[in-house]
Each structure stands twice: as structure tokens, then as C-alpha cells.
Amino acid sequence: MATTLTSTDFHFPGQRSVYHGKVRDVYDIDGSTLVMVATDRISAFDVVLPKGIPYKGQVLNQIAAYFLDATASEVPNWKTATPDPMVTMGRKCEGFRVEMIIRGYLTGSAWREYAAGARTLCGVTLPEGMRENQRFETPIITPTTKADAGHDENISKEQIIEQGIVSAEDYAIMEDYTRRLFAIGTKMAAEKGLILVDTKYEFGKTPDGQVILIDEIHTPDSSRYFYAEGYAERFAQGEPQRQLSKEFVRQWLMDNGFMGKAGQKVPEMTEEICRSISERYIELYEHVTGRTFVKAPEADLAARIEANVTAALKK
């Protein structure tokens, strides 16, 4: 099986610190530039799984770069360069402790809560009589708190502002940017025969006070896509939708008795399982970008990344 990068320990010129996230490692260079390495780690139910997925980091990084470039004229973002297939460089800013989740359809965790009887989600009232995978009349925003470890928690717009997590002024900008980005993503997905079902965005503030989009967007780690063809027929018949997202990973885990709860054990990640997940990620890349995925050299991923990033920083 192909080589994977599941941990990093780089020492770039000007490096001040490193933050190891669930799937990304972020290096602070001189307090003004961030080097974000998309590793091949994979997480589900807020748990990092024990094995890496070949080419996953490259897929995530290149999809994110594609959409950051495509939306930059509408919403300012942090990206300045992609020196390596698994790396994005950009402006450092103070991230808000909130993830802006926007949903166009009732599915995933929102459906599970709805099916259990909930009719309010993050302060948003949901109508009675909805069915799984049904489209909302207007996309709804359901924020979560951003946790360094463990589970992110649902929170309402009102609570975010009341608790001083984000100011009312900044939240209004984030909300506007979230709807704009989702509209662009929806249009771009439709052009590729896909439906952008739901996604999440993260924002931060630059030292000069500008609110900007940070992190990844519209990747399979942050988004869910349905195939447009057959959606209506499947919905009418109550059948599961064909989808391109990480939900198939969650479903495999749930089918094998794992939902990230105490005492539960991650099922064995065989070479076949890892390869099949890799293939699904590559499939999603090709569908959402319309480009053929070109596997980057993977003989020594760490050495390649270090050389490419060091060269970029010296410029």
C-alpha cells in the first residue's frame, strides 16, 4: 500500500511553534505566516483513527486550494501559496472559537437528532413532518464551539454573542460569508452533477481587524455531497442517497459498533478498507474539481514537504 504521512516534526526556517490538530499540523513561521500540512490522518466522531489513508492529505489540500482560489474574490481568505501538494501557506490570524456549519438538507447528525424528536437545532426551529435528506427551504446555520480536544458542542447564534465568544458585528460578517460561500459551492457542485448538502467554515481575524476565511473548504472532511442524478427518485422512495462524503466512513464505523463513545473499540482498518477509503477520496476530488487526480511522489513524503516549504519560505 502507498506510503502515508500520519505525523510530522518539521523544523522550518523562522519556525516558532507547531499545533497538531486532528488531521492537520500547523506551523507558525515568524508569528505572521502559517504552514498548514494536511496529513493522511483521518478522524470520525472526533476520534483520530489508528491508520492513515493514502493520498488523503493531498486530496484535502488540493480541493481546499481549488475552492479558496475560486471564492477569494467574494470572501477574503488566508491562503497565499501551495508549495507542496499536501501544504498550504497563508496569513496568520486569530481564529474564532466557533465553526459555522451550514445545512441545505436534513441529513447526518441533524437528521439523527430530528428523528429522536428534536425540533430546535442550535436555536433554529425545524418544521414538523420533514424526512431524511429533505431540502430546507433556506439553508440553516447550526454553529458549534470549536474544541481543542473531544467533541465540538452545538451552540446558538444568541449564545455565541451573549457569551462573548464572537462579537455581534463579527458574527454578522461570518454569517454573511457563510451564506455566500455556500451559494458559490452549491453552484460549483451543481455544474459537476453534485449537490452540496452541508459543510463547515472557519473564520479568523487578522492583526489589522479583517475577518477572513481560514482552514479548508468544501473538502470531504468538511462537507457532504449527494449525486444530483437520482436524488429526487431516491428521496421519493425513501432510499439512501448516493453520496460523496466522509459519511461512508462513519457508517462503516457505526456498522461495526463504533461511534466514538467510551469503551468502544475502532474496528480493524485492513489494507483493503484503507485503500477503498482512499479511492473514495480521490473520486470526490475528481468529481468536485473536474480534474484528474495526479498522485504526487510519495517515496519520502516528509523530505519532499520539508524541501518544498523551505524553498518557498526562502523566497
Secondary structure, DSSP 8 states (H G I E B T S, - for coil): ------------TTEEEEEE-SSEEEEEETTTEEEEEE-S--EETTEE-SS--TTHHHHHHHHHHHHHHHHTTTS-BSEEEEEETTEEEEE--EE-SEEEEEEEEE-HHHHHHHHTT--EETTEE--TT--TTEEEEEEEE--EE--SSS---B--HHHHHHTTSS-HHHHHHHHHHHHHHHHHHHHHHHHTTEEEEEEEEEEEE-TTS-EEEES--SSTTTEEEEESTTHHHHHHTT----EEETHHHHHHHHHTT-SS-TT-------HHHHHHHHHHHHHHHHHHH-S-------SSHHHHHHHHHHHHHH-
